[in-house]
Amino acid sequence: MQPLFDIIHEDADLLVVHKPADLVCHPTKGDEYSSLVSRVRIYLGSGPGDFPQHSGDPDNLPVRPHLIHRLDRETSGVVLIAKNSVAAGELGKIWECRAVRKEYLAIVHGHVAAEAGVIEAPLGKDENSPVAIKDCVRADGCPAQTEFAVEKRFWAIADPAAAEPGRLHAGGGAASAFSLLRLHPLTGRKHQLRIHLAHIGHPIVGDKIYGGDADLYLALVERRLTDGQRARLILPQHALHASRLQFEWRGRSHEFRASPERAFAQFLASGRAMGP
């Protein structure tokens, strides 16, 4: 049996997991392991029409997993799941009121000049893109704000001839500039962090939609992504990680954290910090 996910926290009402990169949150046409929701149902021993009672629930509510929020397929990190409808309803109101603190880590191209700031740019559908799911900054879009802070500026050398994404030169070659950012979305628009960072000229490493070449995403979905294109992306999935979730619920503060996955951490460790 393949691993389902890493559990960060579990109690009678909540299941908090570290969603791996390259896993969708909601069911698709794939097998029972192809989405986070399906894996949660396997873990809890419940199928689409079979919801057993959870022995730890004092109100004897049936276990019906509800994803309180979602992450993009390639984004890894903390995901909160309610085990019953009562908890889901309460947590849903917290999300609707934006009374939750979300923190992400991202590795972006280039050295971001400002130490910290807020990106404020409205978002809407990109009607000129061949990628149907792509949004963009547009004047008539929905308001969106992203708070950022630079954690590290560094140099790293990605091998443009590497067949394996993320393989680095042992030595020599020209280094490229990168920054590690800590991000707090103040609104929750689709692809907000990815679009905002690309908008200021610092797209996320490995982003196939907003990295500047739309054909990278089309090549991926059409199963024609070449080794050269994979090497240009540097990492197999984009370098965006949901690292922390914090909110007040039922009279106390809840905080959950998860460290970045191996590919993210290795690329970050391979870099040389920017000198004075």
Protein Blocks (a to p, Z undefined) as FASTA:
>chain_A
ZZfbdcfbdcfkbccddddehiafbdcfbdfklpfklmmmmmnopafklccddfklmnlp
acddddfbdcdfklgcjddddfbfklmmmmmmmmmnopaccddddddehjdfblbdcddd
dddddfkbcblkbccddfklccdddddddfbdcdddddfkbfbghiacfbgcjddddddd
ddddfbdcehklmmmmmmnopacehiaklnopaklmmmmmnopacfklmmmnopabdcdd
dfbdcddeehiacdddddddfklmmmmmmpccddZZ
